[in-house]
Every structure is written in C-alpha cells, then in structure tokens.
Amino acid sequence: MTSRPDQKRRQLLLRSGGALSGLAAGLSPVWHGAESASLLLQTAHASNAGSESATNTSNVRSSGTSSGKAKPRIYMVTWTGKGEVEKGFVDFWQTQKPSAEFIWADAALKPARLAEIKADIERVQPDLVYTWGTQATQAMTGSIDAPDNLIGKRIPLVFAVVADPVAAKITRALVNQDRLIAGVSHVAPLDAQILAMSQYRPIKGVGIIYDPTAANSVANVQAWQAAGARNRFPVVTAAFPVGDNKKLLPASEEINLELVNKVAQTNVNWLYFGPDTFLRTQHVALANAAAQRGLLTFAAVDSMLTSNAPMLMGLVSNFYQIGQFAAFKSQQMLMGEKQVAIEPLQRFSLVIKLATARQLATYPPMGLIDKAEFR
C-alpha cells in the first residue's frame, strides 16, 4: 500500500499546472525517444529510485503547519545572495495555507559570516532552516563526525544545490539517515553527463579546473578520475592556487590563462565546468580562454549556460524547480513526515549554445537535434 508521503509526492509531481508540474513533464525539451537518450534518462532516474530517507522527526517542535493554525518560521541561509532557487522556494510557500514567514541571512561568500548566522539561528529558534550550497549547509549542520546538537537534530534542515552531501560529510547516506536533514541536489549523474558529452563529440580527454579547498569540488574531481579510468580517457586537473594560509589566492586573468593553458597543452578536447562555487565566479573568463584554444566546454550547472560565457553545452537542472522541490520537502518535514528524501530532480535538460558551436565550427550531430534545448 502506498504511504501518505509517497502519495503526496506523486500528486505534487504529476499535477498539471501546479507548482512542480515541470518535474513530472520534464523541462522542454528533455532527453527522450532514442536508445541512448533512454539510457541517459534511466541513469538520471536511478538517483531517485531508492527508498526515501528514514528521518526521525520525534524531536521536531510543532509549528502548527499540520493544523493550519500558524505560519512556520523558516530561516533562509544563502551563500551568494538570493537567486532562482530561493524564488522557487518562496513561490511554493506563497501558494500554501498556511504560508510561511521567512528570515533571511546571506553569508556573501564569507565563511566567518556563517558562524554569526548560526548563532542567530540558535537565538531565534526557527521551525526549519533552509541552506543554499555545500559550505552554508556544512556550517549549519556540522559534519557527520561532529554534528550540530540543534540544527539537524531538533530543528530540521532542508538544503538545495549541494552536489554530493555524502562526500561533503553532511550526511552518511542519502537513505536511512538518523538526522533531520533533507534536500535537493542539482547535478546530473556523472555517467549521464559523460554520455551527453560523448554523443556530441567522442571524448579524447577531459580537463577540470577546480577549487581544491571545497570538499564537493575535490569529490567531483575524484569521481571524474575514477570515471576516466573506467572509460579509458585521461582526466587532467588544474587547481586554483592556494596561499600559505590555505585559502584561495585572488582570481586574476593571468591565473585563469595559466590554468586553461595547462589543460589545453595535453591531449584533451573537453573542458568540464563542475558544481564549484569559486569556478562559477570565473567561468566567463575561463570559457573565453578555452574557446580561443578550441576546447569544447561542458557545464554541470545551468547558471553557467545562461551567462554570456561561450559555453558549448551542458546537462542541467532548473534552479527554480530545485527551489520548488526543496520547499515541498520542507513542508513534508514540518508536517512530521518520517520519510523525506535527499535526491535530485527527475529530469535534466540538455542545453546547446549555438553561438558557441558556430564559433568553434563544431555543430551538434543530427541525433541530438530533437533532444536539445538550443540557446
């Protein structure tokens, strides 16, 4: 017999015209039809196929959400300011009865600010905490080795845009965890990304520029190195330089060119732009340098495809829908649901930027024409 949380989730995902109808229908266009596209969708769907997280909610304070008598207070913690994810999150709650009250705090890319925000959460005692990104989430929840005694234990937390919460030690597993943590990851499965790239052009090698101080970025590089070994293509890495204080050096044109040149001088034909916050601040300059050297570029995050960077393609989630899905999960937790998943969206969009394809004289194969969204 289908459980109540599963029934609610299915209704939310399938209703047409509702806040999350795009999750069921998929972004338009989405990968479908051909055998290779079917494999891609199967790979992406596999991330959602497991059982949802078994979360103990016995210590959650009553917010009145289930009875409809009071608005829950949600403390919103962002790392780089409000964006499409937060817009989706708030828009979802504005359609609910009761809606929610929001307390906003932005770290502005400053780790020290996160400690101040955490102290304020302890003072305010909200009904739920929302976090954007790996660093903000880690700062609020602590690690699996030193978990916070309040957030994730007595106050539930829902995150968005965390690429790999297990590698980041936010949680031990995506299922059967014993903390009040749920969330929505934003990155397509690696095998699906590799398939998309290889269908555009065969992979001779992949270059990756990354932040060595960010746990999720290091984990992503390690996953690519393992995938390269399995699929027999080289993975060449170039890390942003770190100073004696173990912090990243300030970005500069000289550093960016040096990193791209390191990759371009090897036998790689793709430069991969992963889920890396610092990389995102430099992606326009890096993509321009890559295009000048004839490298094909692939983005794992939609914001790198909506900018003016000459990015070639990507397999991405829609950030607004991520926010909507995270808000739904927050509602589940506030209503006392015991099974709340950590998972990505169920569909991903294959995006190709035609201007970049023309610049590189590298046009998409016919097999991708009816599967891609062209920008």
C-alpha positions as CSV (number, residue, x, y, z in Angstrom):
1,M,0.0,0.0,0.0
2,T,1.4,3.5,-1.0
3,S,2.4,5.5,2.0
4,R,1.0,9.0,2.6
5,P,4.3,10.8,1.9
6,D,4.6,8.9,-1.4
7,Q,1.0,9.7,-2.3
8,K,1.6,13.4,-1.7
9,R,4.9,13.4,-3.6
10,R,3.3,11.7,-6.6
11,Q,0.4,14.1,-6.6
12,L,2.8,17.1,-6.4
13,L,4.9,15.8,-9.2
14,L,2.1,14.8,-11.5
15,R,-0.5,17.5,-11.2
16,S,-0.6,19.6,-14.4
17,G,-0.4,23.3,-14.0
18,G,0.8,23.0,-10.4
19,A,3.9,24.4,-8.9
20,L,6.0,21.4,-9.7
21,S,4.4,20.2,-13.0
22,G,7.8,20.6,-14.7
23,L,9.3,17.9,-12.6
24,A,6.9,15.3,-14.0
25,A,6.7,16.6,-17.5
26,G,10.4,17.4,-17.7
27,L,11.9,20.6,-19.0
28,S,11.1,21.2,-22.6
29,P,12.8,19.7,-24.5
30,V,14.2,16.8,-22.5
31,W,16.1,13.7,-23.5
32,H,13.6,11.1,-24.7
33,G,13.0,8.6,-27.5
34,A,16.3,7.3,-28.8
35,E,18.0,4.3,-27.2
36,S,20.9,6.5,-26.0
37,A,18.6,9.1,-24.6
38,S,16.6,6.4,-22.9
39,L,19.8,5.3,-21.2
40,L,20.5,8.8,-20.1
41,L,17.1,9.2,-18.5
42,Q,17.4,5.8,-16.9
43,T,20.7,6.9,-15.4
44,A,19.3,10.1,-14.2
45,H,16.2,8.4,-12.8
46,A,18.3,5.8,-10.9
47,S,19.4,8.5,-8.5
48,N,15.7,8.8,-7.4
49,A,14.8,5.2,-7.4
50,G,15.9,4.2,-3.9
51,S,13.9,4.4,-0.7
52,E,13.5,7.9,0.8
53,S,15.5,8.9,3.8
54,A,14.2,7.4,7.1
55,T,14.3,10.6,9.2
56,N,13.4,10.7,12.9
57,T,11.1,13.6,13.5
58,S,10.1,12.8,17.0
59,N,12.0,15.9,18.4
60,V,10.6,18.4,15.9
61,R,8.8,21.2,17.6
62,S,5.2,21.7,16.5
63,S,4.9,24.6,14.1
64,G,1.2,24.4,13.6
65,T,1.7,23.6,9.9
66,S,-0.3,20.4,10.0
67,S,-3.2,22.0,11.8
68,G,-3.2,25.1,9.6
69,K,-3.3,27.5,12.6
70,A,0.2,29.1,12.4
71,K,2.8,30.1,9.8
72,P,6.1,28.2,10.2
73,R,9.2,30.4,10.5
74,I,11.9,29.4,8.0
75,Y,15.4,30.7,8.4
76,M,16.9,31.1,4.9
77,V,20.7,30.9,4.7
78,T,22.3,31.7,1.4
79,W,26.0,31.8,0.4
80,T,25.9,34.2,-2.6
81,G,22.6,36.1,-2.2
82,K,19.1,35.3,-3.3
83,G,18.6,33.6,-6.7
84,E,16.2,31.5,-8.7
85,V,16.3,28.7,-6.2
86,E,15.1,30.9,-3.4
87,K,12.4,32.4,-5.7
88,G,11.1,28.9,-6.4
89,F,11.2,28.1,-2.7
90,V,9.2,31.2,-1.6
91,D,6.8,31.0,-4.5
92,F,5.9,27.4,-3.4
93,W,5.1,28.5,0.1
94,Q,3.1,31.5,-1.0
95,T,0.6,29.1,-2.6
96,Q,0.2,27.1,0.6
97,K,-2.2,27.5,3.5
98,P,-0.7,28.5,5.8
99,S,2.1,30.1,4.0
100,A,5.4,30.7,5.8
101,E,7.4,33.5,7.4
102,F,11.0,33.9,6.2
103,I,14.1,35.2,8.0
104,W,16.9,35.9,5.5
105,A,20.7,35.9,6.1
106,D,23.4,35.9,3.4
107,A,27.0,35.0,4.0
108,A,28.2,37.0,1.0
109,L,30.9,34.4,0.4
110,K,32.4,35.0,3.8
111,P,32.9,31.9,6.0
112,A,33.1,34.0,9.2
113,R,29.7,35.3,8.5
114,L,28.3,31.8,8.6
115,A,29.2,31.5,12.3
116,E,27.3,34.7,13.0
117,I,24.3,33.4,11.2
118,K,24.4,30.1,13.1
119,A,24.5,32.0,16.4
120,D,21.4,33.9,15.3
121,I,19.6,30.7,14.5
122,E,20.3,29.5,18.0
123,R,18.8,32.7,19.3
124,V,15.7,32.8,17.0
125,Q,14.9,29.1,17.2
126,P,13.0,28.9,13.8
127,D,10.9,25.9,12.8
128,L,13.1,25.0,9.9
129,V,16.4,26.1,8.4
130,Y,17.0,26.3,4.6
131,T,20.5,26.4,3.2
132,W,21.9,27.0,-0.3
133,G,25.2,25.3,-1.2
134,T,27.7,23.0,0.4
135,Q,29.6,25.5,2.6
136,A,26.5,27.0,4.1
137,T,25.0,23.6,4.8
138,Q,28.2,22.3,6.4
139,A,28.4,25.3,8.6
140,M,24.8,24.8,9.9
141,T,24.7,21.0,10.3
142,G,28.3,20.3,11.3
143,S,29.9,17.1,9.9
144,I,28.9,13.5,10.5
145,D,31.8,13.3,12.9
146,A,30.8,16.4,14.8
147,P,27.1,17.0,14.2
148,D,25.4,20.1,15.5
149,N,23.3,19.5,18.5
150,L,20.5,21.8,17.4
151,I,20.3,22.1,13.6
152,G,19.6,18.7,12.1
153,K,18.6,17.3,15.5
154,R,15.9,19.4,16.9
155,I,15.5,21.9,14.1
156,P,15.1,20.3,10.7
157,L,17.2,21.5,7.8
158,V,16.5,21.4,4.0
159,F,19.3,22.2,1.6
160,A,19.4,23.0,-2.1
161,V,22.3,23.0,-4.6
162,V,24.6,20.6,-2.7
163,A,26.3,18.4,-5.3
164,D,27.3,15.5,-3.0
165,P,26.2,15.7,0.6
166,V,27.8,12.3,1.5
167,A,31.2,13.3,0.2
168,A,30.9,16.6,2.0
169,K,30.2,14.7,5.2
170,I,26.8,16.4,5.7
171,T,25.2,13.1,6.0
172,R,26.3,9.4,6.0
173,A,23.9,8.3,3.3
174,L,21.0,9.6,1.2
175,V,18.7,7.0,2.8
176,N,18.2,5.6,6.3
177,Q,20.0,8.5,8.0
178,D,19.2,9.5,11.6
179,R,19.4,13.3,11.2
180,L,16.6,15.8,10.4
181,I,18.2,16.7,7.0
182,A,16.6,16.5,3.6
183,G,17.5,18.3,0.4
184,V,17.7,18.6,-3.4
185,S,21.0,18.1,-5.3
186,H,21.4,19.8,-8.6
187,V,23.9,17.8,-10.7
188,A,23.0,15.1,-13.2
189,P,24.6,11.7,-12.6
190,L,28.2,11.6,-13.9
191,D,27.5,8.7,-16.3
192,A,24.7,10.8,-17.9
193,Q,27.0,13.8,-18.3
194,I,29.7,11.6,-19.9
195,L,27.1,10.1,-22.3
196,A,25.9,13.6,-23.3
197,M,29.4,14.8,-24.0
198,S,30.4,11.7,-25.9
199,Q,27.3,11.9,-28.1
200,Y,28.3,15.4,-29.1
201,R,31.9,14.5,-29.8
202,P,33.9,11.5,-28.7
203,I,35.9,12.1,-25.5
204,K,39.7,12.1,-26.1
205,G,40.3,13.6,-22.6
206,V,38.6,15.8,-20.0
207,G,40.2,18.8,-18.3
208,I,38.8,20.1,-15.0
209,I,39.6,23.4,-13.3
210,Y,38.6,23.4,-9.6
211,D,38.7,24.8,-6.1
212,P,41.0,22.5,-4.0
213,T,39.6,24.0,-0.8
214,A,36.0,23.0,-1.4
215,A,35.1,19.4,-0.4
216,N,32.4,19.0,-3.1
217,S,34.8,20.1,-5.8
218,V,37.5,17.7,-4.7
219,A,35.0,14.9,-4.5
220,N,33.8,15.7,-8.1
221,V,37.4,15.6,-9.4
222,Q,37.9,12.2,-7.7
223,A,34.6,10.9,-9.3
224,W,35.8,12.1,-12.7
225,Q,39.2,10.4,-12.3
226,A,37.5,7.1,-11.5
227,A,35.2,7.5,-14.5
228,G,38.1,8.3,-16.7
229,A,39.9,5.1,-15.6
230,R,36.7,3.1,-16.3
231,N,36.1,4.6,-19.7
232,R,39.8,4.8,-20.7
233,F,40.2,8.5,-21.2
234,P,42.6,10.9,-19.4
235,V,41.4,13.4,-16.8
236,V,43.7,16.4,-16.5
237,T,43.2,18.6,-13.4
238,A,44.2,22.2,-12.7
239,A,43.6,23.6,-9.3
240,F,43.1,27.3,-8.4
241,P,46.2,28.3,-6.5
242,V,46.2,28.4,-2.7
243,G,48.3,30.6,-0.5
244,D,50.3,29.8,2.7
245,N,47.1,30.4,4.7
246,K,45.4,27.6,2.8
247,K,43.0,30.0,1.2
248,L,42.5,30.6,-2.5
249,L,44.6,33.4,-4.0
250,P,42.6,36.3,-5.5
251,A,41.5,35.5,-9.0
252,S,43.3,37.1,-11.9
253,E,43.4,36.9,-15.7
254,E,47.0,35.6,-15.5
255,I,46.0,32.7,-13.2
256,N,42.9,31.8,-15.4
257,L,45.0,31.7,-18.6
258,E,47.7,29.6,-16.9
259,L,45.0,27.1,-15.8
260,V,43.4,26.8,-19.2
261,N,46.9,26.5,-20.9
262,K,47.8,23.7,-18.5
263,V,44.8,21.8,-19.7
264,A,45.0,22.8,-23.4
265,Q,48.6,21.6,-23.7
266,T,47.5,18.0,-23.0
267,N,45.6,15.6,-25.2
268,V,42.1,16.6,-24.0
269,N,39.3,18.0,-26.1
270,W,36.8,18.8,-23.4
271,L,37.0,21.3,-20.5
272,Y,34.4,20.4,-17.8
273,F,32.9,23.1,-15.6
274,G,31.6,21.3,-12.5
275,P,29.5,22.3,-9.5
276,D,32.1,24.6,-8.0
277,T,31.2,28.0,-6.4
278,F,34.5,29.7,-7.0
279,L,34.8,28.3,-10.5
280,R,31.3,29.9,-11.2
281,T,32.8,33.3,-10.4
282,Q,35.5,32.8,-13.0
283,H,33.6,30.7,-15.6
284,V,33.2,33.5,-18.2
285,A,36.9,34.3,-18.4
286,L,37.8,30.6,-18.4
287,A,35.3,29.7,-21.1
288,N,36.5,32.5,-23.3
289,A,40.1,31.3,-22.9
290,A,39.0,27.7,-23.7
291,A,37.2,28.7,-26.8
292,Q,40.2,30.6,-28.1
293,R,42.1,27.3,-27.7
294,G,39.5,25.2,-29.4
295,L,38.4,23.3,-26.3
296,L,34.8,22.0,-26.1
297,T,33.2,23.2,-22.9
298,F,30.5,21.4,-20.8
299,A,28.7,22.8,-17.8
300,A,27.0,20.9,-15.0
301,V,25.2,24.0,-13.7
302,D,22.6,26.0,-15.6
303,S,23.8,29.4,-14.4
304,M,27.0,28.9,-16.5
305,L,24.8,28.4,-19.6
306,T,22.6,31.4,-19.0
307,S,25.5,33.8,-18.7
308,N,27.4,35.4,-21.6
309,A,30.1,32.8,-21.4
310,P,30.9,30.9,-24.6
311,M,29.9,27.6,-23.1
312,L,29.1,24.9,-25.6
313,M,26.7,22.6,-23.8
314,G,25.5,21.2,-20.5
315,L,23.1,18.7,-18.9
316,V,21.5,20.7,-16.1
317,S,18.7,21.1,-13.6
318,N,16.4,24.1,-13.5
319,F,17.2,26.2,-10.4
320,Y,13.6,27.5,-9.9
321,Q,12.3,23.9,-9.9
322,I,15.0,22.9,-7.4
323,G,13.7,25.6,-5.1
324,Q,10.1,24.4,-5.5
325,F,11.1,20.8,-4.8
326,A,13.1,21.8,-1.7
327,A,10.2,23.8,-0.4
328,F,7.9,20.8,-0.8
329,K,10.4,18.8,1.2
330,S,10.4,21.5,3.9
331,Q,6.7,21.2,4.1
332,Q,6.9,17.4,4.5
333,M,9.3,17.8,7.4
334,L,7.2,20.5,9.1
335,M,4.1,18.2,8.8
336,G,6.0,15.5,10.6
337,E,6.8,13.2,7.7
338,K,9.3,10.5,8.6
339,Q,10.4,9.7,5.1
340,V,12.0,12.7,3.4
341,A,14.5,12.1,0.6
342,I,17.8,13.6,-0.4
343,E,17.6,13.5,-4.2
344,P,17.9,15.4,-7.5
345,L,15.2,16.4,-9.9
346,Q,13.9,13.5,-12.0
347,R,14.7,15.2,-15.4
348,F,17.6,17.2,-16.8
349,S,17.8,19.5,-19.8
350,L,20.4,19.1,-22.5
351,V,21.4,22.6,-23.4
352,I,23.4,23.6,-26.5
353,K,24.6,27.2,-27.2
354,L,24.5,27.6,-31.0
355,A,26.7,30.7,-31.0
356,T,29.5,28.8,-29.3
357,A,29.0,25.8,-31.7
358,R,29.4,28.3,-34.6
359,Q,32.4,29.9,-33.0
360,L,34.1,26.5,-32.7
361,A,32.7,25.2,-36.0
362,T,31.6,22.2,-34.1
363,Y,27.9,21.6,-34.8
364,P,25.7,19.2,-32.9
365,P,25.1,15.8,-34.6
366,M,21.7,15.2,-36.0
367,G,21.0,12.6,-33.3
368,L,20.9,15.5,-30.7
369,I,18.7,17.9,-32.6
370,D,15.4,16.8,-31.3
371,K,16.7,16.2,-27.8
372,A,18.3,19.5,-27.0
373,E,17.3,23.0,-25.9
374,F,19.1,25.5,-28.1
375,R,20.1,28.9,-26.8
